[in-house]
């Protein structure tokens, strides 16, 4: 033991003999050493391999061997047979359940590791196939959803176009709109010619307003009323 501050570790050191001091230090060291051994042993036996985790199986075995050495450095003895049992216990039951009993019967460390790696390669292959199949199904479902949506959109567009084609304007007798939206004379939007319209701008609706304006102008020019000469004055109708 290498002790730098003996007084901090032994009570009443001045009243004890060297034998008593040594025994107290030995007991303390043994107790601490035992605690470290137990801690290392628990950490070693508590290791578990996680399937589909970031850790590969070969890396996990390497880690187990390092932990085994640490435990043995504290004075614990781990024969290969004991190590084999620890390895089998570290395997997850779900993926290795069918093989745990067979693995437990193998007492040679190298043979056990070889058999586990061989079996796990098949497990990984199945997992990869299932994952690939699942991705394909998800992609197929995604494509199907897109196709259904596209078909529905096309159906709605066709339905809307059909409904518009069935409309007949009671004003201009054209199809595709109703009188309230008609921009031709007599329609609800008469004279509001759309930008795309390339036909004639028929403003016959405004003709009546032009005739009235002309008549008012003529009356004003004649003094505001027709002359009272016994004749029936009639203004010419402007067409």
ROROVO-300151 format. One record per residue (C-alpha): chain; residue number from 1; x, z, y; residue in one letter. Coordinates in steps of 0.5 Angstrom, whole numbers. Layout:
REM ROROVO-300151
NODE  unit  pos   east     up  north  code
NODE     A  NUM      X      Z      Y     a
...
END
This chain:
REM ROROVO-300151
NODE  unit  pos   east     up  north  code
NODE     A    1      0      0      0     x
NODE     A    2      2     -2      7     x
NODE     A    3     -1      4     12     x
NODE     A    4      1      4     19     x
NODE     A    5     -3     10     21     x
NODE     A    6     -3     15     16     x
NODE     A    7     -7     20     20     x
NODE     A    8    -13     16     22     x
NODE     A    9    -14     15     14     x
NODE     A   10    -12     22     12     x
NODE     A   11    -16     29     14     x
NODE     A   12    -12     35     15     x
NODE     A   13     -6     31     13     x
NODE     A   14     -1     37     16     x
NODE     A   15     -4     42     11     x
NODE     A   16     -4     37      5     x
NODE     A   17      2     36      0     x
NODE     A   18      5     29     -1     x
NODE     A   19      1     29     -8     x
NODE     A   20     -5     30     -5     x
NODE     A   21     -4     25      0     x
NODE     A   22     -3     20     -5     x
NODE     A   23     -9     22     -9     x
NODE     A   24    -13     21     -3     x
NODE     A   25    -10     14     -1     x
NODE     A   26    -11     12     -8     x
NODE     A   27    -18     14     -9     x
NODE     A   28    -20     10     -2     x
NODE     A   29    -16      4     -4     x
NODE     A   30    -19      4    -11     x
NODE     A   31    -26      5     -8     x
NODE     A   32    -25     -1     -3     x
NODE     A   33    -22     -5     -8     x
NODE     A   34    -28     -4    -13     x
NODE     A   35    -32     -6     -7     x
NODE     A   36    -29    -13     -6     x
NODE     A   37    -29    -14    -13     x
NODE     A   38    -36    -13    -14     x
NODE     A   39    -37    -17     -7     x
NODE     A   40    -33    -23    -10     x
NODE     A   41    -37    -23    -17     x
NODE     A   42    -43    -23    -14     x
NODE     A   43    -42    -29     -9     x
NODE     A   44    -39    -33    -15     x
NODE     A   45    -45    -32    -19     x
NODE     A   46    -50    -33    -14     x
NODE     A   47    -47    -40    -13     x
NODE     A   48    -53    -45    -14     x
NODE     A   49    -52    -53    -14     x
NODE     A   50    -58    -56    -10     x
NODE     A   51    -60    -63    -13     x
NODE     A   52    -60    -69     -7     x
NODE     A   53    -57    -64     -3     x
NODE     A   54    -50    -66      1     x
NODE     A   55    -46    -63     -4     x
NODE     A   56    -44    -67    -10     x
NODE     A   57    -43    -65    -17     x
NODE     A   58    -36    -66    -17     x
NODE     A   59    -35    -62    -11     x
NODE     A   60    -39    -56    -13     x
NODE     A   61    -35    -55    -20     x
NODE     A   62    -29    -55    -15     x
NODE     A   63    -32    -50    -11     x
NODE     A   64    -34    -46    -17     x
NODE     A   65    -27    -46    -20     x
NODE     A   66    -24    -43    -13     x
NODE     A   67    -29    -38    -13     x
NODE     A   68    -27    -36    -20     x
NODE     A   69    -20    -35    -18     x
NODE     A   70    -22    -31    -12     x
NODE     A   71    -25    -26    -17     x
NODE     A   72    -20    -26    -22     x
NODE     A   73    -15    -25    -17     x
NODE     A   74    -19    -18    -15     x
NODE     A   75    -18    -16    -23     x
NODE     A   76    -24    -19    -26     x
NODE     A   77    -23    -23    -32     x
NODE     A   78    -27    -29    -33     x
NODE     A   79    -25    -33    -40     x
NODE     A   80    -28    -40    -40     x
NODE     A   81    -34    -38    -44     x
NODE     A   82    -36    -33    -39     x
NODE     A   83    -35    -39    -34     x
NODE     A   84    -39    -44    -38     x
NODE     A   85    -45    -39    -38     x
NODE     A   86    -44    -38    -30     x
NODE     A   87    -44    -46    -29     x
NODE     A   88    -50    -46    -33     x
NODE     A   89    -54    -41    -29     x
NODE     A   90    -52    -45    -23     x
NODE     A   91    -56    -51    -25     x
NODE     A   92    -63    -52    -22     x
NODE     A   93    -68    -51    -27     x
NODE     A   94    -73    -57    -25     x
NODE     A   95    -68    -62    -26     x
NODE     A   96    -64    -59    -32     x
NODE     A   97    -69    -55    -35     x
NODE     A   98    -69    -60    -42     x
NODE     A   99    -62    -59    -42     x
NODE     A  100    -60    -52    -41     x
NODE     A  101    -61    -50    -48     x
NODE     A  102    -56    -55    -50     x
NODE     A  103    -51    -54    -45     x
NODE     A  104    -51    -46    -46     x
NODE     A  105    -49    -48    -53     x
NODE     A  106    -43    -51    -51     x
NODE     A  107    -37    -46    -50     x
NODE     A  108    -31    -51    -48     x
NODE     A  109    -31    -52    -41     x
NODE     A  110    -28    -59    -40     x
NODE     A  111    -34    -61    -45     x
NODE     A  112    -39    -58    -41     x
NODE     A  113    -37    -61    -35     x
NODE     A  114    -37    -68    -38     x
NODE     A  115    -44    -67    -41     x
NODE     A  116    -47    -64    -34     x
NODE     A  117    -44    -70    -30     x
NODE     A  118    -46    -75    -35     x
NODE     A  119    -53    -72    -35     x
NODE     A  120    -54    -72    -28     x
NODE     A  121    -51    -79    -27     x
NODE     A  122    -58    -81    -30     x
NODE     A  123    -62    -76    -26     x
NODE     A  124    -59    -79    -20     x
NODE     A  125    -61    -86    -22     x
NODE     A  126    -68    -84    -24     x
NODE     A  127    -68    -81    -17     x
NODE     A  128    -65    -87    -14     x
NODE     A  129    -70    -91    -17     x
NODE     A  130    -76    -87    -15     x
NODE     A  131    -74    -87     -8     x
NODE     A  132    -73    -94     -8     x
NODE     A  133    -80    -95    -11     x
NODE     A  134    -83    -91     -6     x
NODE     A  135    -80    -94      0     x
NODE     A  136    -83   -101     -3     x
NODE     A  137    -90    -98     -3     x
NODE     A  138    -89    -95      4     x
NODE     A  139    -87   -102      6     x
NODE     A  140    -92   -105      2     x
NODE     A  141    -98   -101      5     x
NODE     A  142    -95   -102     12     x
NODE     A  143    -95   -109     11     x
NODE     A  144   -102   -109      9     x
NODE     A  145   -105   -105     15     x
NODE     A  146   -102   -110     19     x
NODE     A  147   -105   -115     16     x
NODE     A  148   -112   -112     16     x
NODE     A  149   -111   -110     23     x
NODE     A  150   -109   -118     25     x
NODE     A  151   -115   -120     21     x
NODE     A  152   -120   -115     24     x
NODE     A  153   -117   -117     31     x
NODE     A  154   -118   -125     29     x
NODE     A  155   -125   -123     27     x
NODE     A  156   -127   -119     33     x
NODE     A  157   -124   -125     38     x
NODE     A  158   -128   -130     34     x
NODE     A  159   -135   -126     34     x
NODE     A  160   -134   -125     42     x
NODE     A  161   -133   -133     42     x
NODE     A  162   -139   -134     38     x
NODE     A  163   -143   -129     43     x
NODE     A  164   -141   -133     49     x
NODE     A  165   -142   -140     46     x
NODE     A  166   -149   -137     44     x
NODE     A  167   -151   -136     52     x
NODE     A  168   -154   -141     56     x
NODE     A  169   -155   -140     63     x
NODE     A  170   -162   -141     66     x
NODE     A  171   -160   -144     73     x
NODE     A  172   -155   -149     71     x
NODE     A  173   -157   -150     63     x
NODE     A  174   -150   -149     61     x
NODE     A  175   -147   -145     55     x
NODE     A  176   -142   -140     55     x
NODE     A  177   -145   -135     61     x
NODE     A  178   -151   -133     64     x
NODE     A  179   -155   -134     71     x
NODE     A  180   -152   -127     74     x
NODE     A  181   -145   -130     73     x
NODE     A  182   -146   -137     75     x
NODE     A  183   -142   -140     81     x
NODE     A  184   -146   -146     81     x
NODE     A  185   -152   -146     87     x
NODE     A  186   -158   -142     85     x
NODE     A  187   -153   -137     81     x
NODE     A  188   -151   -130     82     x
NODE     A  189   -144   -132     84     x
NODE     A  190   -146   -138     87     x
NODE     A  191   -141   -141     91     x
NODE     A  192   -135   -137     88     x
NODE     A  193   -132   -142     85     x
NODE     A  194   -126   -140     80     x
NODE     A  195   -119   -142     81     x
NODE     A  196   -119   -146     75     x
NODE     A  197   -125   -150     77     x
NODE     A  198   -124   -158     78     x
NODE     A  199   -131   -160     79     x
NODE     A  200   -134   -162     85     x
NODE     A  201   -136   -156     90     x
NODE     A  202   -144   -157     90     x
NODE     A  203   -146   -153     97     x
NODE     A  204   -153   -155     97     x
NODE     A  205   -155   -148     97     x
NODE     A  206   -152   -148    104     x
NODE     A  207   -156   -154    106     x
NODE     A  208   -162   -150    109     x
NODE     A  209   -158   -146    113     x
NODE     A  210   -155   -152    116     x
NODE     A  211   -162   -155    118     x
NODE     A  212   -164   -149    121     x
NODE     A  213   -158   -148    125     x
NODE     A  214   -159   -155    128     x
NODE     A  215   -166   -154    129     x
NODE     A  216   -164   -148    133     x
NODE     A  217   -159   -152    137     x
NODE     A  218   -164   -157    139     x
NODE     A  219   -169   -153    141     x
NODE     A  220   -164   -149    146     x
NODE     A  221   -162   -156    149     x
NODE     A  222   -169   -157    150     x
NODE     A  223   -170   -151    154     x
NODE     A  224   -172   -146    148     x
NODE     A  225   -179   -150    147     x
NODE     A  226   -182   -156    146     x
NODE     A  227   -185   -160    153     x
NODE     A  228   -192   -159    154     x
NODE     A  229   -195   -166    155     x
NODE     A  230   -200   -166    150     x
NODE     A  231   -196   -169    144     x
NODE     A  232   -194   -165    138     x
NODE     A  233   -187   -165    138     x
NODE     A  234   -184   -165    131     x
NODE     A  235   -177   -164    130     x
NODE     A  236   -174   -168    125     x
NODE     A  237   -172   -165    118     x
NODE     A  238   -164   -165    117     x
NODE     A  239   -163   -167    110     x
END
